Structures are given as structure tokens and as C-alpha cells.
Amino acid sequence: MELKVDAENLSEVTKTFMMMPGLFTRARKSALKVVGYQTMSELRNHVEYGGTGWPDLHPLTRNFRKKAGGKWSKRRTGKNSPLFGLGKFARYRVDDEGTVVQVDFGKSKKGKPGQMDPGLSRIARKAETGETVQVTDKMRKLWAATRLRRSKNARAGSDYHTLKSSTHVLKVPKRPIFTPVFNKVKPKIPSVFEDAFWKALDRYEKGK
């Protein structure tokens, strides 16, 4: 997701000074970083709190997360967001010219410029559109292996999960990420940018 500040929504004074060189360029980049950080935070919150109207987790996903030693071990996530683990990888990066801020998912360390990761970005974009997965024999065996006990009281769909012979595809529902976050932050960008720009310029002029 790339964000640009719409100059038409800025005051005439800000529009004039933001494109000047020197301290003004530094202030512009600093202000874009503020926009990037706030958007990144919204992106992480959106993912970790389960989006907006996202479908609930499938019971298999909720109850069974790990397979070790050939057996499924039952482990609840403690979080109800289908993509909770993706949230901590939210990142932002301002281009060298200080004109665009990119917000996506990556693996850069804290305090370092955001490094976007194509694999994580693909996960997010698949979630945006949803996915249709073809069922294979290997997949049927894998689902059947979720049965943790042989008790007669074990319940299909709760204690274990199987795929019916008539099931040939699995449909992963859409869980929009970037679009709702962009729609939420877009109206705020001009005011956030303008406030951060003048604060940054004041700091730089005072040598801070």
C-alpha cells in the first residue's frame, strides 16, 4: 500500500514550503514517517483484532495449530484473529525523495528502515481476495490425522476433522486488509502530515 500526501488538501503555505530543499526536505520526510508509522499501527491493529467483519476461524485452525512427531498436538491460539501472527510484521518505509510512504509486511528489525517481504505480502493479498484450494488425497489424510483420541465419544468437527468424499475444493473466505485500513487513514493524512511537517521544521531550525 503506497500513500502520497494530496497537496490539494494542504494549506497554501505548507504546499509552498514542503517542496523546498534543505531543512524543508528533511521535514517532509519526517512528516511522511509519522504518516507511515500511524498507518502501520492501524494495519497491525486491524490484523490482530480480526479485521472488520472477518469470518470466524475454522475449528481446525482454532484448535489444531501444530503437528510434531507425527501427531497433532492440541493448542489453542489464545487469539481469535485468523491472521494474528501477521500483525507484528507490519512495516513502513519512506522513499529517498520523501514523496511516498509504503506500508506493507516485512521482517526488518526495530529502528531500521522497513524491509518489505514478498512472501508476507502475498499472504496478505491472498487474504484480501480469498482463495480456492483443490482437495488432494494427501490433504484428506492430513485432516483425518487430527483425531487425537479413539474414544467413541470423539466428535467429528470438534475433536477431529475429516473431509467428505464429495468435497473437492475448500474456499478460504475474503479477509480484507489494505483497503479498509487505507479508507480509514486517508481522510486523516493531510492534517497528520501538516502538523508533523511544521513540528519537524521547528525542531530542525532549533538544531534539534
Disulfide bonds with the S-S distance in Angstrom:
none
